[in-house]
Amino acid sequence: MSFLDSVVAALKALRQNMLRSFLTILGIIIGVASVIVMSSINAGAQQKVEAQIASLGSTMLSVAPGASRRGGRSSGANSAPQLSERDLTAIQEQVPQIIGAIGEVRVSTTAVASGVDWPTTVTGVHAQYPSVRNWQVADGRFFSEQEASSGRRFAVIGQTIVGEVFGGTNPLGAQIRISNVPFEVIGVLDAKGKNQFGRDEDDLILAPVTAVRARLAGRDATVPDQLDAIRILFAEGADLVRAEADVLNVMRVQRRIRPGQSDNFRVYNVAEFIRARNETAQTFGVLLAATAAISLLVGGIGIMNIMLVSVTERTREIGLRLAIGARKRDILSQFLVEAVLLCLIGGMVGLGIGLSASGLVAGLADWDVVIDASLVFIAIGASAGIGIFFGFFPARRAAQLSPIDALRYE
């Protein structure tokens, strides 16, 4: 009996019990579909995280005010005295391997243009912002160092501002009022989309730090050149552990913190924070995928159970075939091919459902998914492997039946 004959016989047997065959492969379908969806979502999340780390700069450190303490109690994050331009200058001069460093002053406000009011965030920055944050201008230009230091009221806006405030029209040269202060739009940033925390990165306005500090944020009497944050970009391959220690030492001297006293500022690596968060999400995703893979195991057990039932039901047929000259390996081949076909059909249906569900998640939930071509081969290979593993015992049992006993079976 040839392999093709075994396939034809197996298909004929499956067609005779269509409903039972479908219920048998349901576990395989669910398992394969679930693994495909979970793997695609995990791969998409990983790709998005890597893109965000690349855009932030994997060798960037950030400095922000910490919590002030009074009477042993913390006043909360960012309640300590603000950072200053002097802190930024000291870091630039005393910390080695720095490519660039900028300060930021953030103000939540309302932008008005073309009769549209839009709540957004305005960030005052230095002219090195595009190179330090790896965020280039898509249209127009960024302001120069001279323009930034002189307090020119220029604005570089994100793609969301273009769409929501200017209706998608070219905003270059237009006026945008921020807290009733007019700024001239000179550039539009590249699109970035949402970050790992769901925040729209393109909903922002950048302006010279001196203009934002003087016109929008207001000057702090105690720290007239205040900054809300400092971003420091180091050379590729720099030792960030050593760099962080250097920044800590400089900042402790700048803020006159005595030995033994707690820091009233924070130095952190955003890229490492995102990686740690992603690793946690990946672990959770692997657990979900493992749970989904259990469905494949359950489906395999179901295949074995049904094949054993099939062997029992067709005992007389097996005995007749053996009596007229069929070899034991022919019987083994027929039932093993039947089990593998069941699993392959379930695997292909599950693959189709999994790919469709992944596309649906990407479209409706706005979730990044990456469908790797290798998943197709893994799904089909796993299905065939389950069919062989769980189908061998019933097939072997059928092949070992005695022709005489099988013909006598009622």
C-alpha positions in Angstrom: 0.0 0.0 0.0 1.5 3.3 -1.2 1.7 6.5 0.8 -0.9 8.0 -1.6 -3.3 5.2 -0.9 -2.9 5.7 2.8 -3.7 9.4 2.3 -6.8 8.6 0.2 -8.0 6.0 2.8 -7.4 8.5 5.6 -9.4 11.2 3.9 -12.3 8.8 3.2 -12.4 7.8 6.9 -12.4 11.4 8.0 -15.2 12.3 5.6 -17.3 9.6 7.1 -17.2 11.3 10.5 -17.0 15.0 9.7 -18.5 16.3 13.0 -16.3 14.0 15.1 -13.2 15.0 13.1 -14.0 18.7 13.6 -14.5 18.4 17.3 -11.3 16.3 17.5 -9.1 19.0 15.9 -10.8 21.9 17.8 -8.0 21.8 20.4 -5.3 21.9 17.7 -7.1 24.9 16.0 -7.4 26.9 19.3 -3.8 26.1 20.3 -2.2 27.1 17.0 -4.3 30.2 16.7 -3.5 31.3 20.2 0.2 30.8 19.9 0.2 32.7 16.6 -1.6 35.7 18.1 0.5 35.8 21.2 3.8 35.4 19.3 2.8 38.2 16.9 1.8 40.6 19.6 5.0 39.9 21.6 7.2 40.4 18.4 5.3 43.7 17.7 5.8 45.0 21.2 9.5 44.1 21.1 9.9 45.9 17.8 8.1 49.0 19.0 10.3 49.1 22.2 13.5 48.9 20.2 12.3 51.7 17.9 11.5 53.8 21.0 14.9 53.1 22.6 16.6 54.0 19.3 14.6 57.3 19.1 15.4 58.2 22.8 19.0 57.2 22.5 20.3 54.0 24.2 23.1 56.0 25.8 21.1 58.8 27.2 20.8 59.8 30.9 18.1 62.1 32.3 18.3 64.3 35.4 15.2 65.6 37.2 14.4 67.2 40.6 13.8 64.6 43.3 11.7 64.8 46.4 12.4 67.4 49.1 12.2 66.3 52.7 11.0 68.2 55.7 10.7 66.7 59.2 11.5 63.2 57.8 8.6 63.4 55.3 8.8 63.4 51.5 7.0 66.2 49.6 6.7 64.0 46.5 8.6 63.8 43.2 9.9 67.0 41.6 9.2 68.9 44.8 12.9 69.7 45.4 14.5 72.9 44.0 14.5 73.0 40.3 17.6 72.3 38.1 19.3 75.2 36.5 21.4 76.2 33.5 24.4 76.2 35.8 23.8 72.5 36.5 23.7 71.8 32.7 26.9 73.8 32.2 28.7 71.9 35.0 27.7 68.6 33.6 28.9 69.5 30.1 32.2 70.7 31.4 33.0 68.0 34.0 31.5 64.7 32.7 33.5 63.0 29.9 32.2 61.3 26.7 29.3 63.6 26.3 28.0 64.2 22.8 25.4 66.7 23.7 23.3 67.9 26.6 20.1 70.0 26.7 17.7 71.4 29.3 13.9 71.3 29.2 11.2 73.5 30.6 7.7 72.0 30.3 4.4 73.9 30.4 0.9 72.5 30.0 -1.2 75.0 28.2 -3.5 75.7 25.3 -2.5 76.4 21.8 -4.8 78.5 19.6 -4.6 78.9 15.8 -7.2 79.1 13.0 -10.0 79.4 15.6 -9.0 76.1 17.2 -8.1 75.7 20.9 -6.0 72.6 21.6 -4.7 71.6 25.1 -1.1 70.5 24.7 2.4 70.6 26.2 5.0 73.3 25.3 8.6 72.3 26.0 11.3 74.9 26.0 14.6 73.4 24.8 18.0 74.2 23.5 19.1 74.2 19.9 20.8 70.8 20.2 17.5 69.1 20.8 17.2 67.3 17.4 20.6 65.7 17.7 20.4 64.8 21.5 16.8 63.4 21.2 17.3 61.9 17.7 14.2 63.7 16.5 14.6 65.5 13.2 12.5 68.1 11.5 10.4 66.8 8.6 9.5 70.2 7.2 11.0 73.7 7.8 13.9 74.1 10.2 14.8 74.1 13.9 15.9 77.3 15.7 19.6 78.1 16.1 21.5 78.5 19.3 21.6 82.2 18.8 17.8 82.3 18.3 17.3 80.2 21.4 19.5 82.3 23.7 17.9 85.5 22.4 14.4 84.4 23.3 13.0 84.4 19.8 9.3 83.3 19.8 9.7 80.4 17.4 7.8 77.1 17.5 8.5 73.7 16.1 5.4 71.6 16.3 4.5 67.9 16.2 2.3 66.2 13.6 -0.7 66.0 15.9 -0.6 69.8 16.3 -0.5 70.1 12.5 -3.6 67.9 12.1 -5.7 69.2 15.1 -4.8 72.9 15.1 -4.0 73.6 11.5 -6.3 71.1 9.9 -3.4 69.3 8.1 -2.5 72.4 6.1 1.1 73.7 5.9 1.7 75.7 9.1 5.1 77.1 8.3 5.1 80.9 8.8 1.8 80.8 10.6 1.2 82.3 14.1 0.2 80.0 17.0 -0.9 81.6 20.2 0.3 79.8 23.3 -1.2 81.2 26.5 -2.0 84.3 24.5 1.6 84.7 23.5 2.2 84.6 19.7 4.8 82.2 18.3 5.9 81.8 14.7 5.9 78.2 13.4 9.2 77.5 11.7 9.3 73.7 11.6 7.4 70.4 11.8 8.8 67.4 13.5 8.9 63.8 12.2 6.0 61.6 13.3 6.7 59.3 16.2 3.3 58.0 17.2 2.4 56.7 20.7 5.0 55.7 23.2 5.2 52.6 25.4 2.8 54.2 27.9 0.2 55.2 25.3 1.0 58.9 25.2 0.9 60.7 21.9 4.5 61.8 21.3 3.5 64.1 18.4 1.2 66.2 20.6 3.8 68.8 21.5 5.3 72.2 20.7 9.0 73.0 21.0 10.2 76.5 21.6 13.5 78.2 22.7 14.0 77.6 26.4 14.5 81.2 27.2 11.2 82.3 25.6 9.3 79.6 27.4 10.9 80.4 30.7 10.3 84.1 30.3 6.9 84.2 28.6 5.1 81.0 29.6 6.6 79.4 32.7 7.5 82.5 34.6 10.8 82.9 36.4 11.4 81.3 39.7 12.8 83.9 42.2 15.1 81.2 43.8 16.2 79.6 40.5 15.7 82.2 37.7 17.3 80.0 35.0 15.3 76.9 36.1 15.1 73.7 34.1 12.6 70.8 34.6 14.9 68.2 33.2 18.4 67.7 31.7 19.0 65.2 28.9 22.6 64.0 28.4 23.7 61.9 25.3 26.9 59.9 25.6 29.1 58.4 23.0 28.3 54.9 21.7 30.0 52.3 23.9 30.3 54.7 26.9 30.1 53.1 30.3 26.7 54.4 31.5 27.3 53.1 35.1 30.4 55.2 35.3 28.7 58.1 33.5 25.8 58.0 36.0 28.2 58.1 38.9 30.0 61.1 37.3 26.7 63.0 36.9 25.7 62.2 40.4 28.9 63.6 41.8 28.7 66.8 39.8 25.0 67.3 40.8 25.7 66.7 44.5 28.4 69.4 44.4 26.2 71.8 42.4 23.3 71.4 44.9 25.6 71.5 47.9 24.6 68.1 49.3 26.8 67.0 52.2 28.2 63.5 52.5 25.5 61.2 54.1 22.6 63.4 53.0 20.1 62.0 50.5 20.0 63.2 46.9 17.2 65.7 46.1 17.4 64.9 42.4 17.2 61.7 40.2 19.5 60.4 37.5 17.9 57.7 35.4 18.2 55.8 32.1 14.9 55.9 30.2 16.0 53.2 27.8 16.8 50.8 30.6 13.5 51.5 32.2 11.6 50.8 29.0 13.7 47.6 28.5 12.9 46.4 32.1 9.2 47.1 31.5 9.3 45.3 28.2 11.0 42.3 29.8 8.2 42.0 32.3 5.6 42.2 29.5 7.6 39.6 27.5 7.6 37.2 30.5 3.9 37.6 30.8 3.5 37.1 27.0 5.6 33.9 27.2 3.4 32.6 30.0 0.3 33.3 27.9 1.8 31.6 24.9 2.7 28.6 27.1 -0.8 28.5 28.4 -2.1 28.6 24.8 0.3 25.8 23.8 -1.3 23.6 26.4 -4.3 23.5 24.1 -2.0 21.8 21.6 -1.2 19.1 24.2 -4.9 18.7 25.0 -5.7 18.5 21.3 -3.1 15.8 20.9 -4.6 13.8 23.7 -8.0 14.2 22.0 -6.4 12.9 18.7 -5.1 9.8 20.5 -8.4 9.2 22.2 -10.4 9.4 18.9 -7.9 7.3 17.1 -8.2 4.5 19.7 -12.0 4.7 19.4 -11.6 4.5 15.6 -9.3 1.4 15.9 -12.0 -0.3 18.1 -14.8 0.6 15.7 -12.9 -0.6 12.7 -11.5 -3.8 14.2 -13.4 -6.1 11.7 -12.2 -3.9 8.8 -8.6 -4.2 10.0 -9.0 -8.0 10.3 -10.4 -8.2 6.8 -7.6 -6.2 5.3 -5.0 -8.3 7.1 -6.7 -11.5 6.0 -6.5 -10.5 2.3 -2.9 -9.7 2.4 -2.4 -6.2 3.9 0.8 -5.9 5.9 1.1 -4.7 9.4 3.1 -1.6 8.2 0.2 -0.8 5.8 -2.2 -0.7 8.7 0.3 1.3 10.8 0.7 3.8 7.9 -3.0 4.2 7.3 -3.9 5.1 10.9 -0.7 7.2 11.4 -1.4 9.2 8.2 -5.0 9.7 9.4 -3.8 11.2 12.7 -1.3 13.4 11.0 -3.9 14.7 8.5 -6.2 15.5 11.4 -3.5 17.6 13.1 -2.4 19.2 9.8 -5.9 20.3 8.9 -6.3 21.7 12.4 -3.0 23.4 12.2 -3.8 25.1 8.9 -7.2 26.2 10.1 -5.7 27.5 13.3 -2.9 29.3 11.4 -5.5 31.1 9.2 -7.6 32.1 12.3 -4.4 33.2 14.1 -3.2 35.4 11.2 -6.7 36.9 10.8 -7.0 37.6 14.5 -3.5 39.2 14.6 -4.5 41.5 11.7 -7.8 42.3 13.6 -5.9 43.2 16.8 -3.5 45.4 14.8 -6.4 47.2 13.1 -9.0 47.6 15.9 -6.9 47.8 19.0 -4.1 49.9 17.3 -1.6 47.4 18.6 1.7 46.7 16.8 1.9 43.0 15.7 4.7 41.4 13.7 3.9 38.2 11.8 7.1 36.2 11.2 7.1 33.9 8.2 8.7 31.3 10.4 5.5 31.0 12.4 3.9 29.3 9.4 6.5 26.6 9.4 6.4 26.3 13.2 2.6 25.9 13.2 2.6 23.3 10.5 5.6 21.4 11.9 4.2 21.4 15.4 0.8 20.1 14.1 2.5 17.3 12.2 4.7 16.4 15.2 1.7 16.2 17.5 -0.1 13.9 14.9 2.9 11.6 14.8 3.5 11.6 18.5 -0.1 11.0 19.6 -1.1 8.9 16.6 1.6 6.4 16.8 0.3 4.4 19.7 -3.3 3.9 18.3 -1.7 3.1 14.8 0.7 0.5 16.4 -2.2 -1.0 18.3 -4.2 -1.4 15.1 -1.2 -2.9 13.3 -0.7 -5.5 16.0 -4.2 -6.9 15.9 -4.5 -10.6 15.1 -6.5 -11.2 11.9 -8.5 -14.0 13.4 -9.3 -12.2 16.6 -10.2 -9.0 14.6 -12.6 -11.0 12.3 -14.3 -12.5 15.3 -14.7 -9.1 17.0 -18.4 -8.0 17.4 
